[in-house]
């Protein structure tokens, strides 16, 4: 089972690398773009910084690169004139449609042979696996253990 999960993780990583390469982005910029696309609502630079676990300066650099690529734009917060938000552009929505939507279509097509009960089990497995991954990422980030130095 563990090797299967590791191979699945590697396939996700390979997909992300292919998407980043196709878009001429680095992986951090791709993660930021994914955050902007997945929520639907614009994010503040601070929210993006927290989600990416980057410093404010590094986040500004990411936003600048996405803006130059035409995939994000800075907009004024309609609730607070002094606050600037970052939003995905129409070009980013096209990228989402061209690169990510086919994954959903292929995945849905691949799952048509499963029963409702099997799909419920698969969905539960994915939820549990995601929580395990998130917990393990937290464990690594908060661990004081450092590998032995050669």
N, C-alpha and C positions, 0 to 999 in steps of 0.2 A: 504494500500500500504506500509506504513512504517513498519508494522510487517513483511510483506513479504520480504522486503529488509533486515531487521534485521536477519531473518531466513536464507536468502541467505548468508549473511556475516558470520553467525555462521557455515554454511555448508562449506564455504571456509576455515574457521579457523580450523574446525574439520579435513578437508582433509590435511591441512598443518601439523597439529599435528600428524596425522597418518603417513604422509611421514617422518617427522622428527624422530618419534619413530622407524619406520622401518629402517631408515638409521643410527640410533644411533647418531643423531645430535641434537643440540639445535636449537631453532627457528631462532636465529640470523645466525647461520652457514647455515641453510637451505635458508635463504634470500640471503646470500652471494652466495651460490651455484646457486640459481635461476638467480642472476645477471650475473654470469659467463656463464651460459648456454644460457641465453636469448639474449645476445648481439652477441654471436659468436666470437667476437674478445677478446683477452686477455685484462685485465684491469690493470692499475697501482694500487699499494696499496692505493695511494691517491684518485684515482677515486672510488675505492671500499669503502674507508673510507667515502667519501662524500655521496655516494649513500646510505650507511648504517647509516649515521649520527652517526658515532663512532669516537672515538679518534684514532690517529695513533697506539698507543700501543694496544688498544682493537682490531683494525683491524688486526694487526700482529698476535695476539692470534687466531683470527678466521682463518686466512690463515694457521697458523701452524696446527690447528685442522683439517682443510680440507685436508691439505697435508698428515697428519698422516693417515687420513681415505682413502687416495688414490684418492680423488675426485678433487684435484687441485694441481697445481705445479707452482713453480716459474721458469720463463724462462727469458732469456736475450732479451731485446728489440732489434729487428734487426736494428732499426734506430738510437739507442743510446746505446752503449755498457755499459754505466754506469747505465742505468735504468733497473730495474727488473719489469717484468709483471707477473700477475697471470692468469693462464689459466685453464679451465676445462680439466680434463683428459678423456681418453677413458672410464674409469670406470664411470665417471660422465655422459658421453653420454649414457652409458648403463642404468644408473639410470633414465635418462631423458626418454629413450625409454620404460623402464619397468614400471615406475610409472606415468609419465606425458602423454605419448602418448595415453594410453587407455582412458584418460579423453577426449581428442580431438575426438577420434573415437566414444566414447559413446555420446558425445555432438552432433557430426555431425549426428549420427543415430537418435538421439532424435528430431532433427530439420527437418527431411525430410518431415513432414506433413505440414510445413508452406509454404506459397507462397513466391515468391521473394519479394513482397511488404511488407509482414509481417516480413520477415527476415531483410529487410532494416530498418524497425521500431525497431526491436529488437537490431540490431547493433547500431542504433542511441541512443537507450535507454542506452545500455552498455557504449557508449562513454560519454554520459551526466552523468550517474551515477558515472563513474570513475572520471570525473572532479569534481563533487560534493564532492566525498570522498577526493580527493587530496586537494581541497580548505578547507574542514573542518579540515583535518589534519594540514594544515598550520595555520588555525585559532587557533587551540588548542596549537600548538607549540609556536605561537607568543603571545598568550593571557597572560596578567599579572594577570588575575583572578585566584585565588586559592580557592579551596573549603574551606568552613568554617571548622575550626578545632574543634573537640568536646571538 
